[in-house]
């Protein structure tokens, strides 16, 4: 089914909507995994996304407007302000009502893209940062893109919450965390010349596994060739704004061509993992780095390693 939308002040968009229950027979096959704490970084709180690159970690926090670079070998932390602010303390712990809510980070080569969640009007920014030059390249208002996503996916503005993003160099994948009342977990595939006024959107919805009757919801994702690995957390809240009790996190895998879920596996009963990046790929397993959102103002973040059999 194709839908034409022309009530936006730019190019007409062509969409094709696909629906998926999200599960296959492989969903229920146990995948062996190992989760271990690697180290703790002091100076970062509420970590919401990370990228492993050249023995360093690039991290964002949903409480700050900083891109952090942590050198694993030297245990040193560099900070790069993404938005203007009057004080360093404001940069690191911005009040919830005014924070940009940077929840996802994607990269391609030396280009890094940091996205606001879109859960309120002041959370619609994309920051383009060049990791080679260590400088901010551009800032883009994604209000129109997010509005198209909400309209096409039938997602209410107060239930829209982008928490994962991937960029392949040709396509973007955005993961809506279904932690609102309707529990709409969705993946938006975006292509086009830019994300501001020349793009097309493909939408897929998913039903994810539950704990204690509460459906898990997307918190991050990373692509490995033709597979997307994702995190989904169970949090006892019907709000994209307010936090709740965490009941655990799953890892899962999507087939990029079919956009079907291959499997899901619970990896924790208590952690709220919100960042996922590939550390190393072996023939029969993949090692990931994970960061945890502790939902506090404490400026410390635990970094974990997760090994999963293919």
N, C-alpha and C positions, 0 to 999 in steps of 0.2 A: 504494500500500500504506500503510495507516494502522496506526500502532503506539501502543498505550496503555501508558503507564508510570505506575505508581502506588506505587512503592516509595520515594517521597520524602515527607518530612513536610510536604507542602503540597498545593496543588491538582494534580489529575490533568492531564497534558499530552497533547495530541493532536498527532501528528507525521505528516507526509507526506514520504517519502523519495524523492528524485529522483537519478538517476545521469546523468552526462554525461561523454563522453570529452574534452570541453573544446575541441575543434577544429572549425572549419568550413573551407570552401574558402578563405576570406579569410585564413586564418592564414598562408599562404605568399606573400601579396602584400606586397611591400616598401613600407613607409611611410616617407617622407622625414622625417628628424629632424635637429635641431641641438642639440648638448650643449655648454654653455659654463660655465666657472667664473665666478660672480658676485662672491663675496667670502668672506672667512674670518672667523669669529667666535671671538674668544679668550675662554675661560672656560667653554666647553661641550665635553665630550668624549663620544665614542660616541653621537652624535645618532641617535635611533631614530624620531622622528616630528616633523612640523611642520605648522603651519597658517599660511597667509598671510591677514592680516586688517588692513585699515586702515593699509597701508604699514608694518606690523610683522609679525614672525614670532613665533609661539608655538612653542617647541620643548621636547621632552623628551629625556632621555638614559636608556639602560638601565642606566647606572652610578650614577644619582643619584635623589634624591627631591625634585627641584626642577622647577617650571615656569619656563621662561625666556621673557622677552619682549624681543626685539631690535628696536629702532626703526631702520629702514633709513636714514631721512633723517639722523638725528643720530648713528648708529652707537653708541648706548648700549644697555646690557644691564641689565635688571631681573630679579630673582630672587624667586620665591615658593615657600617651603618647603611641601611637600605632606604630609610626615610629620614627627613629632617626632624630633629627633636631638640628640646632645650637642655636636657640633662641625661647623663649616662644611665641613671637609675630608671628614668622613664623608658629608655630604649630597651632595658632588660626586663622590666616588669610593668607593662602598660596595663592600665585598668581595663577590665573586660568590655565596658561600654564603648571605648574608643580604640581598642587595639585592632590592627589590620588583620589579625588572625591568620598568619601564614601557616597553612596546614600541609602543603605539598610542595615538593621540589622535583624538577625533572632536569635532565641534562642531555647534551649532544655535543661531543667534542669538548671544547673549552667553554661552551655556552651553557649557562645554568639559568633555569627559569623557576621563579618562586611565586606561588599562587595563594591569594587570599581565598578563604573558604566560600565566600559569597553568601554566608548565612545572615548577614545584615548589609545595609547599604554601604557602609564604610569598609567592607571586606571584599571589594571587587577588583583589587589591583593584581597585576602581574609585573614582577620585577625581572628584567633581563640583566644578568651579571656575567661578565667575562672572567673566568678563573685564571686565564693566562695573564691578563693585564691587571687583575685584581681590582676591577672597577665596574661600577654600575653603568650599563649601556643605555637602558631605556626603562620607562615605566608606562604601562598600558592600562587603560580603564576597560575592564571586561564586562561592564554592566550589560551591554547588548548581547554578548555571547551567553552570559548566564541567564538572561531573560529568555532567549530562544530555547536554551536547555530546559528551563522550568516549564515553558509553554508546551514544548513538544513532549516532554516526559510526564506531563500532568502532575508536576511536583509543585506544591505550594511554596511560596517564598520562604516561609518560616520552617520548611522542612528540607530546604536546599542546603547542601553542606558538602562541598568538594574537599576530599581529604587525601586523594591520591592522583598523581599525574605522571604520564609517560610521554616522551617525545622520541620518535624514531628517526627524525629528520624529514619525514614525509607526512606522518600522521601523529595526531595527539590522541591520547586516551585519558579521559577524566572519570574519576570514580566518586559517585555521590554516596555518601554515608547515610544509610537509611535508618538513622536513629531518631527520626521524627515520629509523630503519631502513626503515620501510614506505613512506616518501615520500608520506604522505597529505595532499595539498593539498585543502583543503575550504573552502567558504563556508557559514556558518550564518546564516540569516535569522531574526531573532527579533522577535516582536511580543507585545504584552500590556501590562498596566498598569505593570509594573516588571520589573527584571532579577533580583529576589531570590526572589520566591515566586509570581509570577503572570505566566507567559509561555508562549509556544509556540515551537517551533523547527522550521525547515525546513532540510534538509541537502542540499548538492550537492557532489560530488567531481569533481576535475579532474586530467587528466594534462597537465603543462606541458612546454614544450620543454627540451631537454637540451644540455649542452656536455660534451664528453669523456665521454659516457655517464652523466653525473650530471644528474638532473632538477632543473630550477629550482624554487624554492619561493616562495610569496607572502611579501612583506615590507611592503607597504602598499597602500592603495587610496583613491580619492576618487571621488565621484559627480558627474557632470555631466548634469543632467536625466535622461534614460532610459538613460544609459551609465555604467558603472563602469570607470575606468582603474586599472590595478594595476601594481605592480612585482613582479618575481620574480627572485631572485638564485640563482646556482649557487655553492654552497660545498661543498668536499670534506670533509664530515663527516656521520656518521650519528647525530649527537647534537644535541638541542635545547639542550644545556648547554655543550658544548665548541665552540670556533671552529675553522675550517679554512681552507684556501687558497681564495681567491675567484677564480672563473673568468669572472665577468661578470654583467650584469643585463639583463633584458628589461623592456619595457613592453608591456602588453596591454590589451584592452578587452572588457568583458562587456556583453551586452545584458541589462538589468534584467528585462524581461518574460520573456524566454526562458531567462535564465541560461546562455546559450551564449557562448563566446568568439568575437569577431569577428576578431581578429587578435593576433599577438604580433610584436614586433620587438626584436632585440638592440640595446642602446644603449651598451654598454660591455663591454670585455674584462677589466676589472680592478676596477671599483668595486663596492662593496657598498652600494647605495642602499637606505635603509630608511624614507625619508620622502617623501611626495608630496602636493603641494597645488597648486590652480589659482591661477596668477598673473593670467592674462588669456585670454579666449576671443575669437577672431576668427571670421569667416565660414568660413574654410577651414583654420584651425589653432588649436591650443590651446598656451599657454605654461604650463609647470609649474615649480614650485620643488621641488628635491630636496635632501635632506641625506644624508650618508654616515656610516655607522658604521665607524670606523677600528679598532675592537676593541683600543684601547690606553687607557692612563690619561692620555694627553696631552690637556689641556683646550683643544682647538681643533677647530673644525668647519668644513668647507668647504660652501658653499651653491652649488648649480648651477641653471642655467636650462635646461630642456628644451623645445624647440619641436617639436611633432608635427603633421603634416598629418592632417586628419580623413579 
